[in-house]
Amino acid sequence: MSSVHTIDAELEIQFRLSGMPDDEREVAYPKVRITYSFTKGKPAYTPRGEYAPIDPPEPAEVNLVTATLIDGDGLDPTQVQLDEWAQDYLDCDGYDRACDAAHDDEYAMRNVR
């Protein structure tokens, strides 16, 4: 079962202006609100008395739903660019953060009185 969560992230975007040498890049740090779906993973299953797992672990799944620009830091990206940046973030640096935020949200929901 998946759930939907939101995190805000400051992304590092490197780009090249026309006329710049190929080895030089400008850098901007746009702030983006990322909405994503989260599906829990599962640990490896090892029956009692066995030395190796029978079922390997499955990692959690984090999939982009949408991205919204909060502050472009001078950039005016298209929705396609925003979604690509957000997906890249979730695939790399933001994966652990997204998983932690989803676990925190679920823990908070269980403990609401």
Secondary structure, 3 states (H helix, E strand, C coil): CEEEEEEEEECCEEECCCCCCCCCCEEECCEEEEEEEEECCECCECCCCCCCCCECCECCEEEEEEEEEEECCCCCCCHHHHHHHHHHHHHCCCHHHHHHHHHHHHHHHHCCC
